[in-house]
Amino acid sequence: MIIEQLANEVLEKAIVLNASDIHLLPRKLDYSIQFRILGHLYKGQILSFEEAERLISHFKFRASMDIGEKRKPQTGALHFRFQKRPLAIRLSTLPTAHQKESLVIRVLPQEAALPIGQMSLFPSSAKKLHALLMHSHGLMIFTGPTGSGKTTTLYSLIEHCSKKLNRHVITLEDPVEKQNEELLQVQVNEKAGITYANGLRAILRHDPDIIMVGEIRDQETAGIAIRAALTGHLVLTTLHTRDAKGAIYRLMEFGVKWEEVQQTLIAVTAQRLVKLQCPLCVHQEKSSCTNQHHNKRVSVYEILSGKALQTCIREAKGQEVSMPYPLLQDMLRKGVALGYISEKEYKRWAFQKEAIPSTSR
């Protein structure tokens, strides 16, 4: 089979299945293709070593990665049109114990982001997020595990700011995941000297109203984001933490002063992307849904702002607090009580422990 034809078939199958990721995993005798769909991995076809290596080289070449380098991890990104549909993919290679490369492809559809009201399970959460965007300056942090919909939420909110609020939005991403003509988008390119820190400094001189930073990765980026929030900009960004409260501790680990956190932080959210319970299966005692066409997923948010956020900040400083605040687990339990989420889906997310990656890069 022509390798380009095989690559198109793999991408087409991922799109038809609505898969978020494609895995090419080396085994002792062959390669296995797997697709991540609604958070679960499903097995696809089996490839020989020769087919898989040619396929990986094909994707690496199209993403301007080093085809000859197979001993080090690499990342790349590619934007193109597939069957008249705009599409972007993000690639990550990793050498394995089998002396072969593993490849994971994140599929990033380029359609316009849905309004936050259509993404959120609870209308009150969408209204609260829109209300927070009315701030002229401050820092909003979005947390959650990989695949929880953080980037989708960010794009929905900044598109709202650009189109509905007529505010100048600049994004700094690694890589740019969705091309959008309404936004001024900057891509991190460390070879060209555009790091998160340097890029953020340059953006501050470009008269932005709102800055979206893909991720706060280090102390320098955290410090610049805080200064941007202090000097009249609304900054939206993500952090890798287990929950909303953990973002406060992470900022302090990055050397941000307690007073700066208190002055700049206006909201922290934690979110999970949950599968809605099929209405046909609510009263059935089955572990899985029998309606294969019901695969809608929505976001559940834990939003800390106002008094609840100040309570968490004081708690992070070591002060005694007594005021309760809403947790993600409470929002998920509410979804179960209203019949939107199954007990199985609740247990899957409510007690999930996400490992916090190292901040060093």
Secondary structure as UniProt FT lines:
FT   HELIX           3..16
FT   TURN            17..18
FT   STRAND          21..26
FT   STRAND          31..37
FT   TURN            38..39
FT   STRAND          40..47
FT   HELIX           49..62
FT   TURN            63..64
FT   TURN            67..68
FT   STRAND          74..82
FT   TURN            83..84
FT   STRAND          85..95
FT   TURN            97..98
FT   STRAND          101..109
FT   HELIX           116..119
FT   HELIX           123..132
FT   TURN            133..134
FT   STRAND          138..143
FT   TURN            146..147
FT   HELIX           150..163
FT   STRAND          169..173
FT   TURN            181..182
FT   STRAND          184..187
FT   HELIX           190..192
FT   HELIX           196..204
FT   STRAND          210..213
FT   HELIX           219..230
FT   TURN            231..232
FT   STRAND          234..239
FT   HELIX           244..253
FT   TURN            254..255
FT   HELIX           258..264
FT   STRAND          265..275
FT   TURN            279..283
FT   TURN            292..293
FT   STRAND          297..305
FT   HELIX           306..316
FT   TURN            317..318
FT   HELIX           328..337
FT   TURN            338..339
FT   HELIX           343..350
//
